[in-house]
């Protein structure tokens, strides 16, 4: 049941967000991206349990117990996730330095949906997802993507971006790791998705794939838009 549920949950997500996976089929095997469709997984496991019970009546009691346990655990995880990501938390009143030395308040990005990426040049998963976020920044004019480097100098960041050929906008420096502390996040990479009112919608800890990024951006754009004047990017 567990194996069938896991495979179905993965395949359900892949089918829903199939366009990115068609461009990179091997990404289907990279389970680190966190792409799952829980409903598809539970449905497949439940149907398998029913099929087994119809063939072997002595399995009825343990299979019913396993199914109920899975449902309870799944519901507990779904309830725990919102608490872990603390939805509704506003962009903190925090000012960080741009590469040119300007002081940039994070709250100044409100007025459009905001994606805040906590990263560092030494972090392999961070480096792997930066091109995806750069592409999203280029393709979505109605979105702010903010790259908050954790604990490094302007020279380190500038040298890395130049070597990688990444023309990122909104690169901010956080040498004291104050953004991670404000968001309650220590792991890198961490990506936080805020609606146009500056309220947290979702948090992703770990590298994003093209499919999981598309999933989060779709949910972010579907969030209700508050009646706020559109801000000018700092």
Secondary structure, DSSP 8 states (H G I E B T S, - for coil): -HHHHHHHHHHHHHHHTHHHHHH-GGGGG-GGG----HHHHHHHHHHHHHHHHHH-GGGHHHHHHHHHHHHHHHHHHHHHHHHHHTTT-B--S-EEEETTS-EEEGGGGTTSEEEEEEE-TT-HHHHHHHHHHHHHHHH-TTEEEEEEEES--HHHHHHHHHHHT---SSEEEETT-HHHHHHT--SSSEEEEE-TTSBEEEEEES---HHHHHHHHHHHHHS---S-------
